[in-house]
């Protein structure tokens, strides 16, 4: 969203007046932020909706934020690298981690199942502007559910990483906005399409009210923040 201003023009016009067109980009947290973690945790108010972030049994907490499709795909590789390096080099266990990958803004559709991509793939590509890098065509299945070594996730999928304890957060606010885009493009009902998207949630995932808010909540729970795909 930040560097290719020319390419973003059409997409911004497509999303005029919608929250996706103006959402900000969250940058990676530095050590200074994490140094304040104890104080931040004491001063933060807790909400039941965020309780899933608290994993007392985890020694390490990492939150990978993706606001673009490429970031979501690369984020899976990041997660695999973190877990693998911890086991290989530190003699730890993958279960030592609470690791979350967040799909928000233009990465949000990667939190929906392939049945949705098969039905709306060409319209989704108009929104996210990330075609298959091999064919140049719109993905007709969710790229993070496909075991393909030629994609940046190198065969790591939401299914395989979910089996390793990685969890996924999907932005509900963006899902609602994009359901309206899909409805207008297909002359369909936005509420019905929204329910369709919600029902297609990828494995080991949950919808969060707003991905950008959950990024901040995770830091209050002591997560190190990585931003993928900048």
C-alpha positions, 0 to 999 in steps of 0.5 A, a space after each residue: 500500500 505504501 510504495 506502489 502508489 500508482 497501482 493502488 489508485 484503482 484499488 483505492 477507487 474500488 474501496 472509496 469510502 471503505 475502511 480498508 482504503 484508509 487503514 494504517 500500517 503497523 510497524 514492527 515493535 522494537 526492543 524498547 517497546 518490549 522493555 516496557 512490557 511489564 509496565 504495559 501489562 500492569 496498566 492494561 485493562 483485560 477483556 474476555 474477548 482477548 483472553 485467547 491471547 493469554 497462554 501462561 504455559 508458553 515461554 515465548 510469544 510471537 505475533 506476526 502481522 500481515 496486511 498484504 497477501 504476500 505478507 500473509 504468505 511470507 508470515 507462514 514461512 516466518 512462523 515455520 522458521 521460528 519454530 524450527 530454529 528454536 527446536 534445532 538450535 535451542 533444544 526447545 519444543 515447538 509447544 514452548 511458543 504461543 505464535 499467532 499470524 494475523 491476516 488483516 486489511 488486504 491480507 484478510 481473504 487469506 483467512 477464508 477457505 478455498 471454496 470462497 476463493 473458487 467462487 470469488 477469486 477473480 473479484 478478490 484479486 481485484 481487491 488484494 492485487 496479488 495474482 499467482 506469481 507463476 501463472 499471472 492469473 487470479 488465485 482460485 484457491 487460497 494460496 496459504 492452503 496450497 502445498 506449493 514449494 514455488 510460493 514464498 511459504 515454501 509449502 507451509 500451509 495454515 493446516 500444517 502450521 496449525 498442526 504445529 500450534 500456530 494460530 491465526 487471527 482474521 480481521 472481521 471488520 475487513 471481512 465485512 467491508 469486502 463482503 460488500 465489495 463482493 456483493 456489488 460485483 455479483 449483485 448479491 446480498 452483502 449480509 449473506 456473502 458475509 455469513 458465507 465468508 465467516 463460515 469458510 474460516 480456515 482451520 485453527 483460526 478465529 475472527 477478531 473485531 479488527 486486526 489492527 486492534 488485535 495487533 495492539 492487544 497482543 503487545 499488551 499480552 507480551 507478544 513480540 511483534 513482527 510485520 511480514 511483507 513490508 
